[in-house]
Amino acid sequence: MQNVRTKAKKKSFIGRLVSSSLLVSLLSEWSEKLRSFISGSFLARIFDRSEKNDKNAAESFMVSTVRGAARSDAASYARHAFASGVETSAVIGLYRRFFAALSSASVRSAGVFLLSSAFYSALVCAVRVLRKTALVLLYKDIIFITLALIASAFMIVSRKSLGAKFCQSAFLSFVFFDALGLNRMSIDADAAPQNRFAFAFFSGLAFGVASYFFSAVTVFLYIVALLLLALILYSPESGLLAAIILIPAANSDIIYFVITAALVSYFFKLLRGKRNLTLKSEDVVALFAAAVFVIAFRAESAARTAVTVCVFFMASNLLRSADLLRKSAVCITIGLGLSTLFGAAESIAALFGVAPGTVSGVLPVRLLTHDPLLTVVSVLWVFCVMHSRSFKMPSVFKVVFFTAAALETALSLSDTVIAAVLITTFIYFAFRSGRFFNVLFAYAAVLPLVWLVRFIVSGFVTFAPVAPLLPDLAGLSATQLLFGGAECGTNLFAVFISSFGLLGCALTLLMLLMLLSRAMAAASARAEGMRQFCAAAVASVTAILLLGVCYDTLGTRHDLVLFWALCGMISACGNAVPYDTSADYS
């Protein structure tokens, strides 16, 4: 007890030293004056406009009439009749029995399935060796068989059900409850384990037969995809969070599949009355901006772009609590952290002469390594989750992801990446602390050290300089300049102006300003972790615009999904924070 008191006294003594410093007090006073200017001057009328619009719309005659019609006896009866009909249907009953059976199945049954799958897959591998067919994929099957045998040896001796194992395992709880947002109460952990050995054995037999036509790893991934699809249909929030994790790592087809499944699940939840759909003021502007994206964005088909922009509206309506927002921060950190981890590993391997792509080529997914945008954004979200314990991520993950982000930034050998990291982290810390001049003073003290390190390292390697691109708009007509319709792919702003026109760019800018208003209002809330969350989201969108000066940061499906997901997460802050038109934007 005495040691604890001594540490507390030492900490408070250091705190008193810092707080009593004349320079720190002066900088804090200047920061307070800047905050008061933003929250008390004419700028406040811009920043609180969205909240006032939402309040006025809720009290308007048209909205009141529509809500009254929706709450009428006839509408209420029709809605409840439809929802009850769906709930009592055979499809929903079969769906619920499937989850109940899966949750109550014993771990031994899963072990029997893996053992049977490994045994028959080994027989198939032996047949392949004898017939000398598909020997290229044989090493992956051998690895899978070995891992399946090891896992089954531990699972067969267990006496628990799968539901109880999910709730008691720290790793599984983190993946499904803390990351994917699955409700812990939806799994019956107290159900008696049911042994289904016959079904598990013959399922393993079917697995082995299928591995003759496909790789055993491919068959296993298809099974995992089907289980993930069932999870998404049960919880659209899990589908949205899974898509956020997969943004940097998976190919565009997988991301498109997960987003589509989450959208279908959300739509059916709406029909059953189990989810809500609301449009706030910035969501209405985003609706028009999304329409412009679908019409003018030519990276891929309009259907895929439409599904992609739906990520904004799903995030805005599904992430309806501070807890879900924190889980989305964990998910985006995991996805970006894994990408940055393999990017740093490849950079280190390249220093020893290993060919690029060797490290990430081991995995069955394509990792987008050395993407400047992903590197910069990963630094911001690692700072976000490291700051507060409310972001439920194991400490080892935080340390590994922070180390990988720092190494990837240093090993990128790009002044563009380093400058973007410095600028966006300044925005993050200034937004999070509300002490602009304090952060500016800290940066003024640290920047000479950064320059010195970069100067020393530049004696051994060459850094790629910052290379901004000027948009070439000379060939655009007046109509194309106003309304878009041309193609010019030098950088992000050239793509925006040529594809969307100045009117479309103004609409997108208005959406971003309204989202900034929402983030500033949410940052003043007392919900734990909300200030860090809003700071990381705003700084990440700024990184997209900042790096857009050098190249097209929305040129790939991954970056486009990341942009709309970040904007939707900012809009979702209004769900967790009550509207307050007199909020203090500090």
Summary of the structure (lengths in Angstrom):
residues: 586
radius of gyration: 26.7
end to end distance: 37.2
largest distance: 82.2
contacts: 1909
relative contact order: 0.10
helix: 75%
strand: 1%
